[in-house]
Amino acid sequence: MLVDSHCHLNYKGLVEEQGAVLDRARKSGVTAMLNISTRESEWRDIVATAERESDVWSSIGIHPHEADAHPDIDLAKLVDEAQHERVIAIGETGLDYYYDHSDRERQKQSFRTHIHAARETGLPIIVHTRDAEEDTAAIMMEEMEKGAFTGVIHCFTASEDFARKALDLGLYISISGIVTFKNAKDLQATAAKLPLDRLLIETDAPFLAPVPHRGKTGEPAFVADTARFLAELRGESYTELSETTAQNFYHLFNKARI
């Protein structure tokens, strides 16, 4: 089994040939994909893709870049939308101080609302964090004290210290194609040490195509390349890493059915 735990099948670059993209993923051994939402206007189409394709699941959420554009997002709406049988996650959400496309306080408020929705629904939360390690960790720790929730740090590029904090909270860590980049030495060092039973892999397609596809539009089929690189980096077999990360996916996103 091989799972792409985070992709955007309805984004430009993939949606125009979604059928062919899915066919290529399946031929590469991908058995499941989690199609991520980033704004409310996407929710209907993203869920519809999951309804149509038995190996595609969906999430419901608002990306931190979109927090300003969604000032009225509330807990009840997230919880209600998450009841759909093909929705298995809340997010992606979190904090992004690199681009600062939305006000930081509004990002924090949205992040906490998503955590509340994850806690209420029992679904895992998908966390995006960039240049915001301290605040992301602080919010997760504060919210965990209010009540347990599960989740994953997606497209991990943060420090080893942040990884340790996330793992201590019981979260999973997902590695993208960035780990294959020549200048990703720090990430490679951290990825080599992560516990296998808390590891996921992803493409974040159409972004971040791994070596040897750099410069191309990313797609779920490329998760196999990331898995091969990561297995070699960690001294594990491709089969062991791909099957264990797939099992981890179903353990975390337990609303999904194999």
Summary of the structure (lengths in Angstrom):
residues: 258
radius of gyration: 16.7
end to end distance: 10.3
largest distance: 47.4
contacts: 931
relative contact order: 0.15
helix: 47%
strand: 16%
